[in-house]
Amino acid sequence: MDFTGEERIAAPRDVVWAALNDPEIMRGCIPGCQGIERLSPDTFEATIKVRFSLLSATFHGLLTLSNVDAPNSYTLSAEGKGGLAGFARGAADIVLEESGAETTLHYRAKAELGGRLAQFGARLLDATSQRLAEGFFSDFNAAVVAKMAAG
């Protein structure tokens, strides 16, 4: 499943970039995130609980940054195992476009699910993945604006 989108954020690009690399901000914005820890400058370990219709799964896995072009863009790759529910793997290309005092965050993401999760059907999984992505970027926008307001 592939999806794209963009989010206008009322903050300069360097502030948005710093937030994209801050585990505390990410933890508060990733839907269902129970914990995230930086293992290296480009690797994080995360635990995320996701609900797909009737099935709920907790994924444990790694988030890895690559193609880093600070403060313009990077690729965020994720791979997690959800026990009996299966696995999730995906990547998102994030591009920050500065526009005066605002930044437009563009994303193109793709995700793949396997195991019991894959049996739910592509439409349900696409809708859930799109909802999670939109929720993350909306919450991320609010977190960056709140951080800017706090000083």
Disulfide bonds with the S-S distance in Angstrom:
none
